[in-house]
Amino acid sequence: MSEVIENQEVKDIQIEFKPAAINILEEEKFKEYIEKVVAEYKGHVPKADNLTVDRKTRAKLNGLMTNLEARRKEIKKEINVPYTEFESWYKKAIKPMQDVTSTIDAGIKKIEAEQKEARKKVVHELLVELTTDTEVDSRIFENFVDDWAKASNFNDIKPKKQLIDSITYVIDGEKQKIAEYKANKDTISNFCFGNNVSDTPYIRMLDSGKSVSEVMSAISEDVLFEKQRKEAEEKRKEAERQRQAELEKQQQEFETRKLEASFNSAASVSTEIIQSEPEKTKSSPDEEIAEVSGTEIVQKYRAVIEICFSSLEEKNKWKQVMVDNGFGDFKAKEFGKI
């Protein structure tokens, strides 16, 4: 250290200082005046019917206080004149030393900043080295770098063992978090797969900070809700199918009754049975037919039924009704519109 700084010749500012003396003249008279004013107005309560007088009293008292305060400040200013002159001299005298100190301080801070940047570089290299071949991203520890880069954690530019141990501990903790996250994610995905649901929304829940137990509980609730919803939907569809089948049955019965009613009201039936001789070899549609049943000959007769319909569509519907009711197929001949 410089001998100039260590020199004890000037270790303090040698100033001859005489405290200012303040003598209050007529002190008792001043106090007596104050006491009279106080005694006259102490306890006075302004009233509405005396408001004008009270305002004037307030103005006089405020004016008195203003004058007294002005005098006090004037005295203070006069007393401070010697100190003000000394302070001005002191600032001018000390300015060159302040400039030198500031220059040295700036230089030291610059070097310290450069050294800290060098230590931070070492910390970053340590982070990259200790996270290589792991799933840990070294950049997530950036908030710790300034603290790790303190001079107390280094021997010059070499990191101390305690720093390496501290960084290793934090990285190991992050590795464990990643392993737990992967295990939890697999648990959720497998559970979702088993229940035939997408795991995407539940992985997002895990990423947002929900515990695995909370996520699993949410999955179970959603699966149960979906199952109940599907069961209710299936019951609704089955009820709809039954209702539709009943409607179709009722419609079919209605159509049948409608055609029968149409047949009974619109059709004109003429039946003629012609009995023929058994020995005729050729029979017409109206002739008898002989069939042998056991030892008996059973006579059967054909009948020609002439039905008039108002339309071809009505005729076809009638034929279908007869077939549906077991009367066999019919051959109908259209003779034209009537």
GROMACS elastic network, one bead per residue, 0.5 to 0.9 nm:
[ bonds ]
;  ai    aj funct       b0    kb
    1     4     6  0.86282   500
    1     5     6  0.75079   500
    1     6     6  0.76640   500
    2     5     6  0.55393   500
    2     6     6  0.66307   500
    2     7     6  0.89047   500
    3     7     6  0.59993   500
    4     7     6  0.52754   500
    4     8     6  0.88485   500
    5     8     6  0.81908   500
    7    10     6  0.71578   500
    7    11     6  0.80088   500
    8    11     6  0.55587   500
    9    12     6  0.88599   500
   10    13     6  0.74489   500
   10    14     6  0.85441   500
   18    21     6  0.88653   500
   20    79     6  0.68818   500
   22    79     6  0.88970   500
   23    27     6  0.89930   500
   24    27     6  0.55972   500
   25    28     6  0.84907   500
   25    29     6  0.87962   500
   25    30     6  0.87085   500
   26    29     6  0.52207   500
   26    30     6  0.62611   500
   26    31     6  0.87410   500
   27    30     6  0.51658   500
   27    31     6  0.62629   500
   27    32     6  0.85593   500
   28    31     6  0.51073   500
   28    32     6  0.60271   500
   28    33     6  0.86133   500
   29    32     6  0.50146   500
   29    33     6  0.62542   500
   29    34     6  0.87878   500
   30    33     6  0.51946   500
   30    34     6  0.64385   500
   30    35     6  0.87788   500
   31    34     6  0.51180   500
   31    35     6  0.62012   500
   31    36     6  0.86969   500
   32    35     6  0.51185   500
   32    36     6  0.62901   500
   32    37     6  0.88094   500
   33    36     6  0.52043   500
   33    37     6  0.64386   500
   33    38     6  0.87446   500
   34    37     6  0.52595   500
   34    38     6  0.62276   500
   34    39     6  0.85725   500
   35    38     6  0.50775   500
   35    39     6  0.59564   500
   35    40     6  0.85468   500
   36    39     6  0.50765   500
   36    40     6  0.61611   500
   36    41     6  0.88185   500
   37    40     6  0.52634   500
   37    41     6  0.65059   500
   37    42     6  0.83395   500
   37    61     6  0.88347   500
   38    41     6  0.54469   500
   38    42     6  0.54490   500
   39    42     6  0.54261   500
   39    43     6  0.86976   500
   40    43     6  0.87434   500
   40    44     6  0.83346   500
   41    44     6  0.53298   500
   41    45     6  0.88983   500
   42    45     6  0.88806   500
   45    54     6  0.89684   500
   46    49     6  0.87639   500
   46    50     6  0.69271   500
   46    51     6  0.65799   500
   46    54     6  0.61395   500
   46    55     6  0.88580   500
   47    50     6  0.53087   500
   47    51     6  0.59024   500
   47    54     6  0.80243   500
   48    51     6  0.51297   500
   48    52     6  0.86292   500
   49    52     6  0.81292   500
   50    53     6  0.56665   500
   50    54     6  0.63345   500
   50    55     6  0.88525   500
   51    54     6  0.50745   500
   51    55     6  0.61576   500
   51    56     6  0.87834   500
   52    55     6  0.52901   500
   52    56     6  0.65647   500
   52    57     6  0.88688   500
   53    56     6  0.52120   500
   53    57     6  0.62879   500
   53    58     6  0.87424   500
   54    57     6  0.50155   500
   54    58     6  0.61940   500
   54    59     6  0.86482   500
   55    58     6  0.51022   500
   55    59     6  0.62593   500
   55    60     6  0.87956   500
   56    59     6  0.50493   500
   56    60     6  0.63168   500
   56    61     6  0.87342   500
   57    60     6  0.52226   500
   57    61     6  0.62813   500
   57    62     6  0.86290   500
   58    61     6  0.52012   500
   58    62     6  0.60838   500
   58    63     6  0.85166   500
   59    62     6  0.51568   500
   59    63     6  0.61001   500
   59    64     6  0.86580   500
   60    63     6  0.50575   500
   60    64     6  0.62207   500
   60    65     6  0.87224   500
   61    64     6  0.50956   500
   61    65     6  0.62906   500
   61    66     6  0.86452   500
   62    65     6  0.51484   500
   62    66     6  0.61441   500
   62    67     6  0.87416   500
   63    66     6  0.50617   500
   63    67     6  0.63120   500
   63    68     6  0.87243   500
   64    67     6  0.52827   500
   64    68     6  0.63214   500
   64    69     6  0.87213   500
   65    68     6  0.51447   500
   65    69     6  0.61210   500
   65    70     6  0.85368   500
   66    69     6  0.52111   500
   66    70     6  0.61224   500
   66    71     6  0.87280   500
   67    70     6  0.51336   500
   67    71     6  0.63668   500
   67    72     6  0.87798   500
   68    71     6  0.52483   500
   68    72     6  0.63575   500
   68    73     6  0.88750   500
   69    72     6  0.50375   500
   69    73     6  0.62789   500
   69    74     6  0.86067   500
   70    73     6  0.52932   500
   70    74     6  0.62524   500
   70    75     6  0.88084   500
   71    74     6  0.50325   500
   71    75     6  0.63016   500
   71    76     6  0.86995   500
   72    75     6  0.52326   500
   72    76     6  0.63014   500
   72    77     6  0.87376   500
   73    76     6  0.50179   500
   73    77     6  0.61690   500
   73    78     6  0.86814   500
   74    77     6  0.51650   500
   74    78     6  0.63428   500
   74    79     6  0.87208   500
   75    78     6  0.51712   500
   75    79     6  0.62168   500
   75    80     6  0.86541   500
   76    79     6  0.51086   500
   76    80     6  0.61267   500
   76    81     6  0.87817   500
   77    80     6  0.51109   500
   77    81     6  0.63952   500
   78    81     6  0.54194   500
   78    82     6  0.83518   500
   79    82     6  0.70270   500
   79    83     6  0.81402   500
   80    83     6  0.52768   500
   80    84     6  0.60240   500
   80    85     6  0.86526   500
   81    84     6  0.51144   500
   81    85     6  0.62787   500
   81    86     6  0.86788   500
   82    85     6  0.52384   500
   82    86     6  0.62407   500
   82    87     6  0.86940   500
   83    87     6  0.59857   500
   83    88     6  0.85520   500
   84    87     6  0.51360   500
   84    88     6  0.62921   500
   84    89     6  0.87423   500
   85    88     6  0.53094   500
   85    89     6  0.64098   500
   85    90     6  0.87492   500
   86    89     6  0.51479   500
   86    90     6  0.60995   500
   86    91     6  0.87643   500
   87    90     6  0.50174   500
   87    91     6  0.62263   500
   87    92     6  0.87112   500
   88    91     6  0.54559   500
   88    92     6  0.65180   500
   88    93     6  0.87647   500
   89    92     6  0.53966   500
   89    93     6  0.62114   500
   89    94     6  0.87476   500
   90    93     6  0.50805   500
   90    94     6  0.60685   500
   90    95     6  0.84781   500
   91    94     6  0.53024   500
   91    95     6  0.59625   500
   92    95     6  0.53613   500
   92    96     6  0.80309   500
   93    96     6  0.71800   500
   93    97     6  0.83128   500
   94    97     6  0.55081   500
   94    98     6  0.63033   500
   94    99     6  0.88816   500
   95    98     6  0.50241   500
   95    99     6  0.62473   500
   95   100     6  0.88014   500
   96    99     6  0.51408   500
   96   100     6  0.64104   500
   96   101     6  0.87222   500
   97   100     6  0.51317   500
   97   101     6  0.61484   500
   97   102     6  0.85566   500
   98   101     6  0.50508   500
   98   102     6  0.60398   500
   98   103     6  0.85782   500
   99   102     6  0.51033   500
   99   103     6  0.62149   500
   99   104     6  0.87165   500
  100   103     6  0.51732   500
  100   104     6  0.63117   500
  100   105     6  0.85796   500
  101   104     6  0.51843   500
  101   105     6  0.59982   500
  101   106     6  0.85623   500
  102   106     6  0.60449   500
  102   107     6  0.85460   500
  103   106     6  0.52321   500
  103   107     6  0.62894   500
  103   108     6  0.87337   500
  104   107     6  0.51287   500
  104   108     6  0.62203   500
  104   109     6  0.86587   500
  105   108     6  0.51610   500
  105   109     6  0.61581   500
  105   110     6  0.85800   500
  106   109     6  0.51485   500
  106   110     6  0.61354   500
  106   111     6  0.87084   500
  107   110     6  0.51325   500
  107   111     6  0.63430   500
  107   112     6  0.86440   500
  108   111     6  0.51695   500
  108   112     6  0.60792   500
  108   113     6  0.85407   500
  109   113     6  0.59992   500
  109   114     6  0.85372   500
  110   113     6  0.51498   500
  110   114     6  0.62773   500
  110   115     6  0.86642   500
  111   114     6  0.50867   500
  111   115     6  0.61454   500
  111   116     6  0.85598   500
  112   115     6  0.50159   500
  112   116     6  0.60597   500
  112   117     6  0.85557   500
  113   116     6  0.50327   500
  113   117     6  0.61575   500
  113   118     6  0.85958   500
  114   117     6  0.50814   500
  114   118     6  0.62553   500
  114   119     6  0.87177   500
  115   119     6  0.62587   500
  115   120     6  0.86093   500
  115   151     6  0.86209   500
  115   156     6  0.88713   500
  115   157     6  0.80291   500
  116   120     6  0.60374   500
  116   121     6  0.84827   500
  116   146     6  0.84726   500
  116   149     6  0.63674   500
  116   150     6  0.71456   500
  116   151     6  0.74697   500
  117   121     6  0.61448   500
  117   122     6  0.86827   500
  117   149     6  0.81137   500
  118   121     6  0.50897   500
  118   122     6  0.64721   500
  118   123     6  0.88320   500
  118   149     6  0.86468   500
  118   157     6  0.73841   500
  119   122     6  0.50103   500
  119   123     6  0.62860   500
  119   124     6  0.87086   500
  119   148     6  0.85458   500
  119   149     6  0.52607   500
  119   150     6  0.76917   500
  119   151     6  0.79118   500
  119   154     6  0.78564   500
  119   156     6  0.88756   500
  119   157     6  0.62389   500
  119   158     6  0.82282   500
  119   159     6  0.81309   500
  120   124     6  0.61675   500
  120   125     6  0.85670   500
  120   145     6  0.64432   500
  120   146     6  0.69987   500
  120   148     6  0.77348   500
  120   149     6  0.51604   500
  120   150     6  0.86257   500
  121   124     6  0.51048   500
  121   125     6  0.62142   500
  121   126     6  0.86132   500
  121   149     6  0.86176   500
  122   125     6  0.50849   500
  122   126     6  0.61838   500
  122   127     6  0.86829   500
  122   149     6  0.82143   500
  122   157     6  0.79310   500
  122   158     6  0.81348   500
  122   159     6  0.77113   500
  123   126     6  0.50178   500
  123   127     6  0.62224   500
  123   128     6  0.87246   500
  123   145     6  0.67154   500
  123   148     6  0.70351   500
  123   149     6  0.66308   500
  123   159     6  0.81585   500
  123   163     6  0.89110   500
  123   164     6  0.89147   500
  123   167     6  0.87235   500
  124   127     6  0.50539   500
  124   128     6  0.62630   500
  124   129     6  0.85600   500
  124   138     6  0.80126   500
  124   139     6  0.87340   500
  124   142     6  0.85903   500
  124   145     6  0.75895   500
  125   128     6  0.51706   500
  125   129     6  0.60697   500
  125   130     6  0.85645   500
  126   129     6  0.50442   500
  126   130     6  0.60194   500
  126   131     6  0.84925   500
  126   164     6  0.77896   500
  126   167     6  0.81071   500
  127   130     6  0.52428   500
  127   131     6  0.60724   500
  127   132     6  0.85120   500
  127   138     6  0.56532   500
  127   139     6  0.84256   500
  127   141     6  0.82706   500
  127   167     6  0.73193   500
  127   168     6  0.85096   500
  127   171     6  0.83342   500
  128   131     6  0.52893   500
  128   132     6  0.60199   500
  128   137     6  0.84372   500
  128   138     6  0.59290   500
  128   139     6  0.87666   500
  129   132     6  0.54430   500
  130   133     6  0.85841   500
  130   134     6  0.84576   500
  130   138     6  0.85476   500
  130   167     6  0.83993   500
  130   168     6  0.70710   500
  130   171     6  0.76547   500
  131   134     6  0.54080   500
  131   135     6  0.74888   500
  131   136     6  0.58191   500
  131   137     6  0.70123   500
  131   138     6  0.63191   500
  131   171     6  0.72689   500
  132   135     6  0.81881   500
  132   136     6  0.81078   500
  132   137     6  0.89575   500
  132   138     6  0.88554   500
  133   136     6  0.85920   500
  134   137     6  0.82045   500
  134   175     6  0.78016   500
  135   175     6  0.73452   500
  135   178     6  0.76435   500
  136   139     6  0.88119   500
  136   140     6  0.83991   500
  136   171     6  0.74145   500
  136   174     6  0.68203   500
  136   175     6  0.64715   500
  136   178     6  0.78959   500
  137   140     6  0.60367   500
  137   141     6  0.82917   500
  138   141     6  0.59964   500
  138   142     6  0.78143   500
  138   171     6  0.84519   500
  139   142     6  0.56011   500
  140   143     6  0.76722   500
  141   144     6  0.55368   500
  141   145     6  0.68580   500
  141   170     6  0.87151   500
  141   171     6  0.87871   500
  142   145     6  0.53142   500
  142   146     6  0.80424   500
  143   146     6  0.70166   500
  143   147     6  0.82275   500
  144   147     6  0.55558   500
  144   148     6  0.62086   500
  144   149     6  0.86719   500
  145   148     6  0.50412   500
  145   149     6  0.59631   500
  145   150     6  0.89222   500
  146   149     6  0.51262   500
  146   150     6  0.68108   500
  147   150     6  0.56884   500
  148   151     6  0.87041   500
  148   153     6  0.67748   500
  148   163     6  0.68282   500
  148   166     6  0.86276   500
  148   167     6  0.82705   500
  149   152     6  0.83257   500
  149   153     6  0.67875   500
  149   154     6  0.79004   500
  149   159     6  0.88909   500
  149   163     6  0.89621   500
  150   153     6  0.56839   500
  150   154     6  0.73952   500
  151   154     6  0.53954   500
  151   155     6  0.77230   500
  151   156     6  0.76146   500
  151   157     6  0.85930   500
  152   155     6  0.77444   500
  152   160     6  0.86651   500
  153   158     6  0.86680   500
  153   159     6  0.61350   500
  153   160     6  0.56280   500
  153   161     6  0.84458   500
  153   162     6  0.72697   500
  153   163     6  0.58510   500
  154   157     6  0.59029   500
  154   158     6  0.53735   500
  154   160     6  0.52108   500
  154   161     6  0.89354   500
  154   163     6  0.79729   500
  155   158     6  0.50990   500
  155   159     6  0.62612   500
  155   160     6  0.64680   500
  156   159     6  0.81078   500
  159   162     6  0.82051   500
  159   163     6  0.63221   500
  159   164     6  0.70457   500
  160   163     6  0.53976   500
  160   164     6  0.66890   500
  160   165     6  0.88463   500
  161   164     6  0.51181   500
  161   165     6  0.60922   500
  161   166     6  0.85076   500
  162   165     6  0.50871   500
  162   166     6  0.60869   500
  162   167     6  0.87096   500
  163   166     6  0.50471   500
  163   167     6  0.62538   500
  163   168     6  0.85358   500
  164   167     6  0.52421   500
  164   168     6  0.60610   500
  164   169     6  0.85372   500
  165   168     6  0.50616   500
  165   169     6  0.60470   500
  165   170     6  0.87215   500
  166   169     6  0.51741   500
  166   170     6  0.64460   500
  166   171     6  0.87892   500
  167   170     6  0.52863   500
  167   171     6  0.62644   500
  167   172     6  0.86536   500
  168   171     6  0.51395   500
  168   172     6  0.60701   500
  168   173     6  0.85565   500
  169   172     6  0.51925   500
  169   173     6  0.62617   500
  169   174     6  0.88034   500
  170   173     6  0.50945   500
  170   174     6  0.64210   500
  170   175     6  0.88036   500
  171   174     6  0.50406   500
  171   175     6  0.62470   500
  171   176     6  0.87026   500
  172   176     6  0.62669   500
  172   177     6  0.86748   500
  173   176     6  0.51560   500
  173   177     6  0.63486   500
  173   178     6  0.88182   500
  174   178     6  0.62721   500
  174   179     6  0.86573   500
  175   178     6  0.51424   500
  175   179     6  0.62388   500
  175   180     6  0.86323   500
  176   179     6  0.50652   500
  176   180     6  0.61156   500
  176   181     6  0.84732   500
  177   180     6  0.51222   500
  177   181     6  0.60229   500
  177   182     6  0.86194   500
  178   182     6  0.61551   500
  178   183     6  0.85750   500
  179   182     6  0.51965   500
  179   183     6  0.62016   500
  179   184     6  0.85801   500
  180   183     6  0.50753   500
  180   184     6  0.60417   500
  180   185     6  0.84168   500
  181   184     6  0.50749   500
  181   185     6  0.59435   500
  181   186     6  0.85238   500
  181   206     6  0.83859   500
  181   207     6  0.88509   500
  182   186     6  0.60869   500
  182   187     6  0.85229   500
  183   186     6  0.51539   500
  183   187     6  0.61858   500
  183   188     6  0.86877   500
  184   187     6  0.50048   500
  184   188     6  0.62102   500
  184   189     6  0.85818   500
  184   206     6  0.83361   500
  184   211     6  0.88903   500
  184   212     6  0.61206   500
  185   188     6  0.51356   500
  185   189     6  0.60640   500
  185   190     6  0.85268   500
  185   202     6  0.89693   500
  185   203     6  0.66210   500
  185   206     6  0.78034   500
  185   212     6  0.82732   500
  186   189     6  0.50236   500
  186   190     6  0.59574   500
  186   191     6  0.83903   500
  187   190     6  0.53271   500
  187   191     6  0.61411   500
  187   192     6  0.85935   500
  187   212     6  0.84475   500
  187   216     6  0.87735   500
  188   191     6  0.51540   500
  188   192     6  0.61011   500
  188   193     6  0.85485   500
  188   199     6  0.69081   500
  188   202     6  0.73488   500
  188   203     6  0.73923   500
  188   212     6  0.76857   500
  188   215     6  0.76978   500
  188   216     6  0.67729   500
  188   219     6  0.85300   500
  189   192     6  0.50870   500
  189   193     6  0.60494   500
  189   194     6  0.85763   500
  189   198     6  0.80861   500
  189   199     6  0.54660   500
  189   200     6  0.85666   500
  189   202     6  0.85449   500
  189   203     6  0.80464   500
  190   194     6  0.61312   500
  190   195     6  0.86386   500
  190   199     6  0.86187   500
  191   194     6  0.51349   500
  191   195     6  0.63730   500
  191   196     6  0.86257   500
  191   197     6  0.87355   500
  191   199     6  0.85371   500
  191   216     6  0.80699   500
  191   219     6  0.83304   500
  192   195     6  0.51017   500
  192   196     6  0.59582   500
  192   197     6  0.51031   500
  192   198     6  0.61974   500
  192   199     6  0.56195   500
  192   202     6  0.88083   500
  192   219     6  0.74508   500
  192   223     6  0.89934   500
  193   197     6  0.61071   500
  193   198     6  0.72815   500
  193   199     6  0.76567   500
  194   197     6  0.79012   500
  195   198     6  0.89612   500
  195   223     6  0.70772   500
  196   223     6  0.89108   500
  197   219     6  0.88360   500
  197   223     6  0.78800   500
  198   201     6  0.73401   500
  198   202     6  0.81795   500
  199   202     6  0.53616   500
  199   203     6  0.60860   500
  199   204     6  0.86972   500
  199   219     6  0.89981   500
  200   203     6  0.52672   500
  200   204     6  0.63929   500
  200   205     6  0.88511   500
  201   204     6  0.50988   500
  201   205     6  0.64178   500
  201   206     6  0.89075   500
  202   206     6  0.63839   500
  202   207     6  0.86504   500
  202   215     6  0.62759   500
  202   216     6  0.83509   500
  202   218     6  0.81442   500
  202   219     6  0.74078   500
  203   206     6  0.50178   500
  203   207     6  0.62081   500
  203   208     6  0.86355   500
  203   215     6  0.83285   500
  204   208     6  0.61279   500
  204   209     6  0.88824   500
  205   208     6  0.50844   500
  205   209     6  0.67448   500
  205   210     6  0.57161   500
  205   211     6  0.84603   500
  205   212     6  0.89943   500
  205   214     6  0.89344   500
  205   215     6  0.66868   500
  206   209     6  0.54971   500
  206   211     6  0.63766   500
  206   212     6  0.66508   500
  206   214     6  0.87383   500
  206   215     6  0.67455   500
  207   210     6  0.71631   500
  210   213     6  0.82082   500
  210   214     6  0.61905   500
  210   215     6  0.65580   500
  211   214     6  0.52072   500
  211   215     6  0.63592   500
  211   216     6  0.87152   500
  212   215     6  0.50412   500
  212   216     6  0.60783   500
  212   217     6  0.85088   500
  213   216     6  0.51170   500
  213   217     6  0.61055   500
  213   218     6  0.86017   500
  214   217     6  0.51399   500
  214   218     6  0.62631   500
  214   219     6  0.87689   500
  215   218     6  0.50363   500
  215   219     6  0.62666   500
  215   220     6  0.87269   500
  216   219     6  0.50524   500
  216   220     6  0.62370   500
  216   221     6  0.86613   500
  217   220     6  0.51718   500
  217   221     6  0.62723   500
  217   222     6  0.86743   500
  218   221     6  0.51758   500
  218   222     6  0.61758   500
  218   223     6  0.85990   500
  219   222     6  0.51097   500
  219   223     6  0.60233   500
  219   224     6  0.85338   500
  220   223     6  0.51434   500
  220   224     6  0.61220   500
  220   225     6  0.85003   500
  221   224     6  0.52278   500
  221   225     6  0.61037   500
  221   226     6  0.86169   500
  222   225     6  0.50295   500
  222   226     6  0.60810   500
  222   227     6  0.85398   500
  223   226     6  0.51194   500
  223   227     6  0.61023   500
  223   228     6  0.86159   500
  224   227     6  0.50884   500
  224   228     6  0.61888   500
  224   229     6  0.84956   500
  225   228     6  0.52051   500
  225   229     6  0.60801   500
  225   230     6  0.86757   500
  226   230     6  0.61152   500
  226   231     6  0.85502   500
  227   230     6  0.51875   500
  227   231     6  0.61799   500
  227   232     6  0.85776   500
  228   231     6  0.51008   500
  228   232     6  0.61082   500
  228   233     6  0.84999   500
  229   232     6  0.51390   500
  229   233     6  0.60835   500
  229   234     6  0.85919   500
  230   234     6  0.60095   500
  230   235     6  0.85068   500
  231   234     6  0.50838   500
  231   235     6  0.61864   500
  231   236     6  0.85428   500
  232   235     6  0.51268   500
  232   236     6  0.61507   500
  232   237     6  0.86570   500
  233   237     6  0.61549   500
  233   238     6  0.85874   500
  234   237     6  0.50363   500
  234   238     6  0.60753   500
  234   239     6  0.84949   500
  235   238     6  0.50758   500
  235   239     6  0.60821   500
  235   240     6  0.84613   500
  236   239     6  0.51365   500
  236   240     6  0.61166   500
  236   241     6  0.86532   500
  237   241     6  0.61063   500
  237   242     6  0.86177   500
  238   241     6  0.50013   500
  238   242     6  0.62040   500
  238   243     6  0.84683   500
  239   242     6  0.51498   500
  239   243     6  0.60423   500
  239   244     6  0.85004   500
  240   244     6  0.59894   500
  240   245     6  0.85232   500
  241   244     6  0.50253   500
  241   245     6  0.60856   500
  241   246     6  0.85347   500
  242   245     6  0.50721   500
  242   246     6  0.61322   500
  242   247     6  0.85298   500
  243   246     6  0.51111   500
  243   247     6  0.61503   500
  243   248     6  0.86487   500
  244   248     6  0.61356   500
  244   249     6  0.85622   500
  245   248     6  0.50458   500
  245   249     6  0.61187   500
  245   250     6  0.85330   500
  246   249     6  0.50186   500
  246   250     6  0.60758   500
  246   251     6  0.84285   500
  247   250     6  0.50547   500
  247   251     6  0.59899   500
  247   252     6  0.85562   500
  248   252     6  0.60867   500
  248   253     6  0.85794   500
  249   252     6  0.50927   500
  249   253     6  0.62078   500
  249   254     6  0.84559   500
  250   253     6  0.51135   500
  250   254     6  0.60005   500
  250   255     6  0.85775   500
  251   255     6  0.61106   500
  251   256     6  0.85477   500
  252   255     6  0.50663   500
  252   256     6  0.61374   500
  252   257     6  0.86075   500
  253   256     6  0.50180   500
  253   257     6  0.61450   500
  253   258     6  0.84062   500
  254   257     6  0.51676   500
  254   258     6  0.59732   500
  254   259     6  0.85968   500
  255   259     6  0.60861   500
  255   260     6  0.85050   500
  256   259     6  0.52060   500
  256   260     6  0.61242   500
  256   261     6  0.84797   500
  256   318     6  0.89343   500
  256   321     6  0.67004   500
  257   260     6  0.50557   500
  257   261     6  0.59930   500
  257   262     6  0.83881   500
  258   261     6  0.51071   500
  258   262     6  0.60235   500
  258   263     6  0.84705   500
  259   263     6  0.58691   500
  259   264     6  0.84634   500
  259   314     6  0.79594   500
  259   317     6  0.71472   500
  259   318     6  0.64075   500
  259   321     6  0.76590   500
  260   264     6  0.60996   500
  260   265     6  0.85362   500
  260   318     6  0.77979   500
  260   321     6  0.82286   500
  261   264     6  0.51441   500
  261   265     6  0.61304   500
  261   266     6  0.83159   500
  262   265     6  0.52302   500
  262   266     6  0.55939   500
  262   267     6  0.75156   500
  262   314     6  0.85772   500
  262   318     6  0.89255   500
  263   266     6  0.54278   500
  263   267     6  0.51554   500
  263   268     6  0.85820   500
  263   307     6  0.88957   500
  263   309     6  0.83504   500
  263   314     6  0.88525   500
  263   318     6  0.72943   500
  264   267     6  0.59951   500
  264   268     6  0.82836   500
  265   268     6  0.82447   500
  266   307     6  0.88970   500
  266   308     6  0.75546   500
  266   309     6  0.68430   500
  266   310     6  0.77084   500
  267   306     6  0.87370   500
  267   307     6  0.54126   500
  267   308     6  0.53384   500
  267   309     6  0.61570   500
  267   310     6  0.86692   500
  268   306     6  0.72340   500
  268   307     6  0.53486   500
  268   308     6  0.58698   500
  268   309     6  0.84514   500
  269   305     6  0.61270   500
  269   306     6  0.55306   500
  269   307     6  0.53293   500
  269   308     6  0.78358   500
  270   304     6  0.78897   500
  270   305     6  0.56791   500
  270   306     6  0.55960   500
  270   307     6  0.75381   500
  271   303     6  0.63896   500
  271   304     6  0.59514   500
  271   305     6  0.51769   500
  271   306     6  0.72121   500
  272   286     6  0.76703   500
  272   302     6  0.89731   500
  272   303     6  0.61739   500
  272   304     6  0.64629   500
  272   305     6  0.76712   500
  273   286     6  0.63310   500
  273   287     6  0.77805   500
  273   288     6  0.85754   500
  273   301     6  0.70076   500
  273   302     6  0.68560   500
  273   303     6  0.55575   500
  273   304     6  0.76860   500
  274   286     6  0.56316   500
  274   287     6  0.57724   500
  274   288     6  0.71637   500
  274   301     6  0.76820   500
  274   302     6  0.80186   500
  274   303     6  0.80229   500
  275   286     6  0.78931   500
  275   287     6  0.59790   500
  275   288     6  0.56023   500
  275   301     6  0.72568   500
  276   279     6  0.85212   500
  276   280     6  0.74684   500
  276   283     6  0.81158   500
  276   286     6  0.85774   500
  276   287     6  0.54616   500
  276   288     6  0.55203   500
  276   289     6  0.85859   500
  277   280     6  0.58229   500
  277   287     6  0.86000   500
  277   288     6  0.78270   500
  278   281     6  0.82421   500
  278   288     6  0.76604   500
  278   289     6  0.79861   500
  278   290     6  0.70589   500
  278   299     6  0.89217   500
  280   283     6  0.69058   500
  282   287     6  0.87783   500
  283   286     6  0.75770   500
  283   287     6  0.52595   500
  283   288     6  0.72048   500
  283   289     6  0.77845   500
  284   287     6  0.51392   500
  284   288     6  0.83833   500
  284   302     6  0.88707   500
  285   288     6  0.84297   500
  285   302     6  0.62028   500
  285   303     6  0.73438   500
  285   304     6  0.71641   500
  286   301     6  0.72499   500
  286   302     6  0.52033   500
  286   303     6  0.57417   500
  286   304     6  0.64571   500
  287   300     6  0.89542   500
  287   301     6  0.63630   500
  287   302     6  0.61365   500
  287   303     6  0.83323   500
  288   299     6  0.67712   500
  288   300     6  0.56952   500
  288   302     6  0.61817   500
  289   298     6  0.83908   500
  289   299     6  0.59808   500
  289   300     6  0.50351   500
  289   301     6  0.57982   500
  289   302     6  0.74922   500
  290   297     6  0.64969   500
  290   298     6  0.58627   500
  290   300     6  0.61630   500
  290   301     6  0.84933   500
  291   296     6  0.84795   500
  291   297     6  0.56896   500
  291   298     6  0.52646   500
  291   299     6  0.64587   500
  291   300     6  0.75120   500
  292   295     6  0.69456   500
  292   296     6  0.59307   500
  292   298     6  0.60386   500
  292   299     6  0.87336   500
  293   296     6  0.53693   500
  293   297     6  0.60053   500
  293   298     6  0.65365   500
  294   297     6  0.79072   500
  307   315     6  0.88863   500
  308   311     6  0.88617   500
  308   315     6  0.84011   500
  308   337     6  0.87322   500
  308   338     6  0.81106   500
  309   312     6  0.71968   500
  309   313     6  0.88764   500
  309   314     6  0.64816   500
  309   315     6  0.59314   500
  309   337     6  0.83770   500
  309   338     6  0.87243   500
  310   313     6  0.86113   500
  310   314     6  0.69002   500
  310   315     6  0.79980   500
  310   337     6  0.74695   500
  310   338     6  0.79164   500
  311   314     6  0.52881   500
  311   315     6  0.64542   500
  311   316     6  0.89146   500
  311   337     6  0.78929   500
  312   315     6  0.50259   500
  312   316     6  0.62896   500
  312   317     6  0.86784   500
  312   334     6  0.84292   500
  313   316     6  0.52174   500
  313   317     6  0.62658   500
  313   318     6  0.86734   500
  314   317     6  0.51792   500
  314   318     6  0.62612   500
  314   319     6  0.87819   500
  315   318     6  0.51516   500
  315   319     6  0.63566   500
  315   320     6  0.87997   500
  315   332     6  0.87649   500
  316   319     6  0.50985   500
  316   320     6  0.62691   500
  316   321     6  0.86993   500
  317   320     6  0.51426   500
  317   321     6  0.62768   500
  317   322     6  0.87847   500
  318   321     6  0.51317   500
  318   322     6  0.63567   500
  318   323     6  0.87335   500
  319   322     6  0.51945   500
  319   323     6  0.62610   500
  319   324     6  0.86381   500
  319   329     6  0.78444   500
  319   330     6  0.68530   500
  319   331     6  0.89590   500
  319   332     6  0.86917   500
  320   323     6  0.50884   500
  320   324     6  0.60496   500
  320   325     6  0.85785   500
  320   329     6  0.87988   500
  321   324     6  0.50864   500
  321   325     6  0.62429   500
  321   326     6  0.89166   500
  321   327     6  0.89952   500
  322   325     6  0.51721   500
  322   326     6  0.65684   500
  322   327     6  0.54693   500
  322   328     6  0.71912   500
  322   329     6  0.79868   500
  322   330     6  0.84010   500
  323   326     6  0.52881   500
  323   327     6  0.53493   500
  323   328     6  0.52245   500
  323   329     6  0.60149   500
  323   330     6  0.80192   500
  324   327     6  0.75942   500
  324   328     6  0.83507   500
  325   328     6  0.82845   500
  326   329     6  0.87695   500
  327   330     6  0.83296   500
  334   337     6  0.83238   500
  335   338     6  0.85515   500
